[in-house]
Amino acid sequence: MSDLKAKPETELPEAEQLAAEQSAEDEAAMADWASALAEQNDNTEVSATTAGVFQPLSKVEPTSTRNDIDMILDIPVQMTVELGRTKIAIRNLLQLAQGSVVELDGMAGEPMDVLVNGCLIAQGEVVVVNDKFGIRLTDIITPSERIRKLNR
């Protein structure tokens, strides 16, 4: 029986020693985390104030908006009215002559696409005014619809 009593007494100090070592490691880890967080907070405050990243915004008077729009009114853009498209082999393209008819994928009576700088902005129908062709806009594409089509 003396063996049974002796064995737990020798294991108990080892267990206490392991627990003490574990708690010392935990305390050291917590101290490391605390110092790292303190260092991060110190660096964030210094970098924000020295870089001037988050300076308060000054209020802009709304009267300057009209002048900004005036600056872009004279910028030329390319407007295209698309009747339809087709794919054709080079052999057939070289055989085209005056009076040849090229079949397009658009149907007669369908609205024609109006493109500005290659972006669809409206649809319309063909009209003749003073012996010149024109287009009457029947549907304007909203900005939200344009963005939705770009995301597809």
Backbone as numpy.savetxt, mean C-alpha at the origin, in Angstrom:
# Nx Ny Nz CAx CAy CAz Cx Cy Cz
17.68 -48.84 59.02 16.88 -47.65 59.02 17.71 -46.41 59.02
18.87 -46.54 59.53 19.74 -45.37 59.55 20.11 -44.94 58.14
20.10 -45.89 57.18 20.39 -45.53 55.79 19.28 -44.67 55.20
18.05 -44.97 55.56 16.94 -44.20 55.02 16.96 -42.76 55.52
17.32 -42.59 56.77 17.37 -41.24 57.33 18.55 -40.46 56.78
19.63 -41.11 56.51 20.83 -40.43 56.05 20.68 -39.94 54.62
20.00 -40.71 53.80 19.88 -40.36 52.38 19.08 -39.07 52.16
17.91 -38.90 52.75 17.19 -37.65 52.55 17.95 -36.44 53.07
18.72 -36.62 54.17 19.46 -35.48 54.71 20.51 -35.02 53.72
21.15 -35.94 52.97 22.17 -35.54 52.00 21.52 -34.93 50.75
20.32 -35.40 50.38 19.64 -34.86 49.20 19.03 -33.50 49.48
18.61 -33.28 50.66 17.97 -32.02 51.00 18.89 -30.83 50.80
20.11 -30.88 51.26 20.98 -29.74 51.00 21.23 -29.55 49.50
21.33 -30.59 48.69 21.52 -30.44 47.24 20.31 -29.76 46.61
19.12 -30.17 47.01 17.89 -29.57 46.48 17.82 -28.09 46.85
18.18 -27.78 48.11 18.18 -26.39 48.53 19.21 -25.58 47.76
20.35 -26.21 47.49 21.40 -25.53 46.74 20.95 -25.27 45.31
20.30 -26.24 44.66 19.78 -26.05 43.30 18.72 -24.96 43.26
17.84 -24.95 44.26 16.80 -23.92 44.32 17.42 -22.55 44.50
18.46 -22.46 45.33 19.13 -21.18 45.55 19.83 -20.71 44.27
20.46 -21.65 43.57 21.12 -21.29 42.30 20.09 -20.82 41.26
18.95 -21.53 41.20 17.89 -21.16 40.25 17.33 -19.77 40.54
17.11 -19.49 41.82 16.58 -18.17 42.17 17.61 -17.08 41.90
18.90 -17.38 42.08 19.94 -16.40 41.77 19.99 -16.13 40.27
19.82 -17.20 39.46 19.80 -17.02 38.00 18.58 -16.20 37.57
17.43 -16.48 38.20 16.21 -15.73 37.89 16.38 -14.25 38.22
16.97 -13.98 39.36 17.20 -12.59 39.77 18.16 -11.89 38.81
19.19 -12.61 38.37 20.15 -12.03 37.43 19.47 -11.75 36.09
18.62 -12.68 35.64 17.90 -12.48 34.38 16.96 -11.29 34.48
16.25 -11.17 35.59 15.34 -10.04 35.79 16.11 -8.72 35.82
17.28 -8.73 36.43 18.10 -7.51 36.48 18.56 -7.15 35.07
18.93 -8.17 34.28 19.34 -7.90 32.89 18.19 -7.30 32.09
16.98 -7.86 32.23 15.82 -7.33 31.51 15.52 -5.90 31.94
15.60 -5.65 33.24 15.31 -4.30 33.75 16.31 -3.29 33.20
17.59 -3.66 33.15 18.58 -2.73 32.63 18.41 -2.53 31.13
18.05 -3.61 30.41 17.83 -3.47 28.97 16.65 -2.56 28.67
15.56 -2.72 29.41 14.39 -1.85 29.23 14.71 -0.41 29.57
15.45 -0.20 30.64 15.83 1.17 31.02 16.70 1.80 29.94
17.62 1.01 29.40 18.50 1.51 28.33 17.69 1.85 27.09
16.71 0.99 26.75 15.87 1.24 25.58 15.06 2.51 25.77
14.49 2.69 26.93 13.70 3.90 27.20 14.58 5.15 27.13
15.79 5.07 27.65 16.71 6.21 27.59 17.06 6.53 26.14
17.34 5.52 25.32 17.71 5.74 23.91 16.54 6.29 23.12
15.32 5.83 23.39 14.15 6.31 22.67 13.93 7.78 22.93
14.04 8.20 24.17 13.83 9.60 24.50 14.90 10.47 23.88
16.13 10.03 23.89 17.22 10.82 23.33 17.08 10.94 21.82
16.81 9.81 21.16 16.75 9.84 19.70 15.57 10.67 19.22
14.43 10.62 19.92 13.27 11.39 19.49 13.50 12.88 19.65
14.18 13.26 20.73 14.38 14.69 20.94 15.50 15.22 20.06
16.55 14.43 19.85 17.64 14.93 19.03 17.30 14.94 17.55
16.54 13.94 17.10 16.21 13.88 15.68 15.07 14.82 15.34
14.27 15.21 16.32 13.14 16.09 16.03 12.08 15.40 15.21
11.91 14.11 15.40 10.99 13.33 14.58 9.55 13.71 14.85
9.18 13.87 16.08 7.79 14.10 16.42 7.57 15.53 16.88
7.95 16.46 16.08 7.73 17.86 16.41 6.26 18.18 16.19
5.69 19.07 16.96 4.27 19.43 16.78 4.05 20.06 15.41
2.93 19.70 14.79 2.59 20.23 13.48 1.98 21.62 13.64
2.35 22.50 12.74 1.75 23.82 12.76 0.51 23.80 11.87
-0.45 24.61 12.20 -1.69 24.65 11.43 -1.45 25.41 10.13
-1.96 24.84 9.02 -1.83 25.46 7.71 -3.16 26.13 7.39
-3.08 27.32 6.89 -4.29 28.05 6.54 -4.93 27.41 5.31
-6.25 27.24 5.25 -6.93 26.61 4.13 -6.90 27.45 2.86
-6.48 28.70 2.91 -6.48 29.55 1.72 -5.41 29.12 0.72
-4.38 28.39 1.16 -3.31 27.99 0.25 -3.73 26.84 -0.67
-4.84 26.17 -0.40 -5.29 25.04 -1.21 -5.62 25.49 -2.63
-6.27 26.59 -2.78 -6.66 27.07 -4.10 -5.42 27.34 -4.96
-4.39 27.90 -4.38 -3.16 28.17 -5.12 -2.49 26.87 -5.56
-2.55 25.81 -4.74 -1.96 24.54 -5.11 -2.66 23.93 -6.31
-3.98 24.03 -6.37 -4.73 23.49 -7.51 -4.41 24.27 -8.78
-4.26 25.58 -8.67 -3.92 26.40 -9.84 -2.60 25.97 -10.46
-1.68 25.49 -9.64 -0.37 25.09 -10.16 -0.44 23.89 -11.09
-1.43 23.01 -10.90 -1.48 21.78 -11.71 -2.49 21.85 -12.86
-3.24 22.94 -12.96 -4.29 23.01 -13.98 -3.76 22.97 -15.40
-2.55 23.41 -15.65 -2.00 23.46 -17.01 -1.14 22.27 -17.36
-1.09 21.25 -16.51 -0.28 20.06 -16.81 -1.02 19.22 -17.85
-0.37 18.94 -18.99 -1.05 18.14 -20.02 -1.11 16.66 -19.65
-2.21 16.01 -19.96 -2.38 14.58 -19.77 -2.86 13.99 -21.09
-2.63 12.70 -21.27 -3.05 12.04 -22.50 -4.40 11.36 -22.26
-5.40 11.77 -23.05 -6.73 11.19 -22.94 -6.97 10.31 -24.15
-7.45 9.09 -23.90 -7.68 8.11 -24.96 -9.10 7.59 -24.84
-9.78 7.46 -25.97 -11.08 6.81 -26.01 -10.88 5.49 -26.72
-11.18 4.42 -26.02 -10.91 3.09 -26.54 -12.20 2.46 -27.04
-12.22 2.16 -28.35 -13.39 1.53 -28.94 -13.37 0.03 -28.71
-12.20 -0.55 -28.66 -12.06 -1.98 -28.45 -10.63 -2.40 -28.70
-10.35 -3.69 -28.51 -9.00 -4.21 -28.69 -9.08 -5.49 -29.49
-7.93 -5.85 -30.06 -7.82 -7.13 -30.74 -6.38 -7.58 -30.77
-6.18 -8.86 -30.95 -4.83 -9.40 -31.16 -4.79 -9.87 -32.60
-3.68 -9.55 -33.24 -3.55 -9.88 -34.66 -2.12 -10.34 -34.92
-1.97 -11.35 -35.75 -0.64 -11.84 -36.09 0.05 -10.86 -37.03
1.36 -10.82 -36.97 2.12 -9.89 -37.81 1.81 -10.15 -39.29
1.64 -11.42 -39.68 1.32 -11.77 -41.09 0.05 -11.04 -41.53
-0.99 -11.08 -40.68 -2.26 -10.42 -41.01 -2.13 -8.90 -40.95
-1.33 -8.39 -40.03 -1.10 -6.95 -39.92 -0.45 -6.40 -41.18
0.51 -7.15 -41.75 1.19 -6.70 -42.97 0.28 -6.75 -44.19
-0.79 -7.52 -44.14 -1.71 -7.63 -45.27 -2.79 -6.55 -45.26
-2.85 -5.74 -44.19 -3.86 -4.68 -44.12 -3.60 -3.62 -45.19
-4.68 -3.15 -45.79 -4.58 -2.10 -46.81 -5.71 -1.10 -46.56
-5.72 -0.03 -47.34 -6.77 0.96 -47.19 -8.11 0.29 -47.45
-9.06 0.51 -46.52 -10.39 -0.10 -46.65 -10.52 -1.41 -45.90
-9.42 -1.95 -45.35 -9.49 -3.19 -44.58 -10.28 -2.94 -43.29
-10.95 -3.98 -42.83 -11.74 -3.89 -41.59 -11.06 -4.78 -40.55
-10.82 -4.20 -39.39 -10.22 -4.94 -38.28 -11.31 -5.14 -37.24
-11.56 -6.40 -36.87 -12.60 -6.71 -35.90 -12.07 -6.46 -34.49
-12.86 -5.72 -33.70 -12.50 -5.41 -32.32 -13.37 -6.23 -31.36
-12.92 -6.35 -30.12 -13.69 -7.13 -29.16 -14.89 -6.37 -28.60
-14.97 -5.06 -28.84 -16.11 -4.26 -28.37 -17.31 -4.48 -29.26
-18.48 -4.48 -28.65 -19.72 -4.67 -29.40 -20.30 -3.30 -29.78
-21.02 -3.25 -30.89 -21.67 -2.01 -31.31 -22.70 -1.61 -30.27
-22.71 -0.35 -29.88 -23.65 0.15 -28.89 -23.14 0.07 -27.46
-22.02 -0.62 -27.24 -21.44 -0.68 -25.89 -20.80 0.66 -25.56
-20.74 1.01 -24.26 -20.04 2.24 -23.88 -18.55 2.13 -24.19
-17.96 3.24 -24.60 -16.54 3.29 -24.90 -15.79 3.72 -23.64
-14.60 3.15 -23.45 -13.79 3.48 -22.28 -13.02 4.78 -22.52
-13.00 5.64 -21.51 -12.22 6.88 -21.56 -11.07 6.71 -20.58
-9.84 6.78 -21.10 -8.64 6.57 -20.29 -7.85 7.88 -20.24
-7.34 8.20 -19.06 -6.43 9.34 -18.90 -5.13 8.77 -18.36
-4.07 8.96 -19.14 -2.76 8.39 -18.81 -2.86 6.89 -18.53
-3.70 6.21 -19.31 -3.83 4.76 -19.20 -4.74 4.28 -18.09
-5.37 5.18 -17.35 -6.24 4.80 -16.23 -7.70 5.09 -16.61
-8.56 4.10 -16.48 -9.98 4.26 -16.81 -10.61 5.27 -15.86
-11.20 6.33 -16.44 -11.85 7.33 -15.59 -13.33 7.48 -15.90
-13.76 7.04 -17.11 -15.17 7.22 -17.48 -15.52 6.28 -18.63
-16.81 6.22 -18.92 -17.32 5.53 -20.09 -18.29 6.46 -20.78
-18.42 6.29 -22.09 -19.30 7.18 -22.82 -19.73 6.59 -24.14
-20.50 7.39 -24.89 -20.99 6.96 -26.20 -20.48 7.92 -27.27
-20.27 7.39 -28.45 -19.73 8.18 -29.56 -20.82 9.09 -30.10
-20.46 10.37 -30.35 -21.37 11.35 -30.95 -20.65 12.05 -32.10
-21.43 12.63 -33.01 -20.87 13.42 -34.10 -21.37 14.85 -33.92
-20.42 15.80 -33.81 -20.76 17.20 -33.65 -19.96 17.98 -34.68
-20.66 18.71 -35.56 -20.01 19.50 -36.62 -19.03 18.65 -37.43
-19.47 17.49 -37.85 -18.67 16.56 -38.66 -17.41 16.06 -37.95
-17.37 16.14 -36.65 -16.24 15.61 -35.89 -16.78 14.62 -34.87
-16.00 13.56 -34.65 -16.38 12.58 -33.65 -16.05 13.10 -32.25
-16.88 12.74 -31.32 -16.65 13.09 -29.93 -17.20 11.97 -29.06
-17.15 12.18 -27.78 -17.70 11.19 -26.86 -18.50 11.91 -25.79
-19.71 11.42 -25.54 -20.56 11.95 -24.48 -20.36 11.04 -23.27
-19.89 11.61 -22.17 -19.64 10.82 -20.98 -20.96 10.40 -20.35
-21.09 9.10 -20.13 -22.32 8.56 -19.54 -22.10 8.04 -18.12
-20.85 7.70 -17.77 -20.57 7.14 -16.45 -19.16 7.53 -16.03
-19.04 8.20 -14.90 -17.74 8.59 -14.36 -17.36 7.56 -13.30
-16.13 7.05 -13.40 -15.64 6.08 -12.44 -15.20 6.83 -11.18
-15.72 6.43 -10.03 -15.37 7.10 -8.77 -13.95 6.69 -8.35
-13.29 7.52 -7.55 -11.95 7.16 -7.08 -11.92 5.83 -6.33
-12.94 5.53 -5.55 -12.95 4.25 -4.81 -13.06 3.07 -5.77
-13.83 3.22 -6.87 -13.92 2.15 -7.86 -12.58 1.96 -8.57
-11.88 3.07 -8.86 -10.57 2.97 -9.51 -9.58 2.23 -8.62
-9.59 2.53 -7.34 -8.67 1.86 -6.40 -9.02 0.38 -6.31
-10.32 0.06 -6.28 -10.73 -1.33 -6.20 -10.27 -2.11 -7.44
-10.34 -1.48 -8.62 -9.89 -2.15 -9.86 -8.38 -2.32 -9.86
-7.64 -1.41 -9.26 -6.19 -1.54 -9.19 -5.78 -2.70 -8.30
-6.56 -2.97 -7.25 -6.22 -4.03 -6.30 -6.48 -5.42 -6.84
-7.21 -5.54 -7.93 -7.51 -6.87 -8.49 -6.33 -7.48 -9.15
